Amino acid sequence: MRQRLLCTVANRSGSNNSLTPSPKVPAISLAYEQAESDIMKRQPRNPKTDKLVNERLISMAYGQIGMIQALGGFFTYFVIMAENGFLPSGLVGIRLQWDDRWINDVEDSYGQQWTFEQRKIVEFTCHTAFFVSIVVVQWADLIICKTRRNSVFQQGMKNKILIFGLFEETALAAFLSYCPGMDVALRMYPLKPTWWFCAFPYSLLIFLYDEIRKLIIRRNPGGWVERETYY
């Protein structure tokens, strides 16, 4: 969730300069985001009482947006398991058998038997899909971090570095998934194209959730939503 922290620093300072060196292009791109249109109307930050990383930011990053991201990853994980015959109900308590390399007849929910190597390929494919799903939901997370109060539609998508960052992280995820040899080097396996779309509803949910939150803050300044979620 480093994007959210960088967004906070960039927006509160109103600066378009790079903050700290980072290998993550999407996070860096937020430092180049234009200041929000109403930034001069806001009260300056009190360095003694207004912490840069506060409880509200942590709640948003890990308790709300982060939870939706995790749900997107787990949903994709269970979809792939189910498509390979392992329904969620059949996964409970299967770990000891699953990881035993000497057991080569573990049955799935439909009675098919799986060897140790076959099971591990499915497992590592799920790991790859979880990673890709996090990339997909991070699209929305990066976009909502552009503003703290204004709608993204008001702010616009003029930040070319941010747009490049979206493509860059997606291309990297695709490279790690489909490049030959990654199954040996990083245990990352190719995904069906449809598995990329499993996390799309969660990415949309993150975007709508934050847009509604910002709308409520604008319509009801000083209200409960602003007090509990405005960072």
C-alpha positions, 0 to 999 in steps of 0.5 A: 500500500505504499502508493497510498502513503506516497499519495498522501505526501504528494497531495499534502505537499502539493508538490510534483517532484519525486519524493524518494527513490523507489523501483516501483513506477506506479508508486513514484508516479503519484509524486508527479500527480497534479495537486487537487483543485481545492488544495488551497482551500484546505487548512495546512497540516498541523505537524504536531497533531496531524500525523502523516501516517495516521490511524485512518490511513492504516484503516483504509489501507489495511482494514478496508481497501486491503481486505477487498484486494485480499478477497479478489486474490482468494476468489481467483485462488478458489476459482482455479482450484474449483476448475481443477476439481477441488471445491472449497469444501474439499480443501479443508484439512487437506494440507497434510496429504497435499504436501506429502510427496509420497502420496500420489493418489489424493482425490479431488471433489470428483474422485480424480486422483492427483500425484504430488507433482500435479498437485504442486503445479496447481498450487503454484498456478494458484499462487501466480494467479493470486499475484496477478489478481493483486496487480489487477486490484492495484490498478484501482488502488493506484487510481483512487490514490490520485486524490483524497477528496476530489473525484477521479473524474474531476482530477482526470487522467493526465499523469502520463507516468501513472498511466505508464506505471499501470502498463508497466506493472501489468506487463511485468505480471504477464512476463513473470507468468508467461515467460518460459523458465519462470516455472523453474526459477520462481515457480510461476505458471502460465494462466488462462486469460479468463483467470485474469478477469476474476479480480476485475469485479473487486477492482471495480468495487474498490474504485466505486467504494472510494468514489462514494466515500469521497462523494460523502466527504464532499457533501457532508464535510466534517461528518462521520465518514470524513472523521473516520476515513479522511487521511 
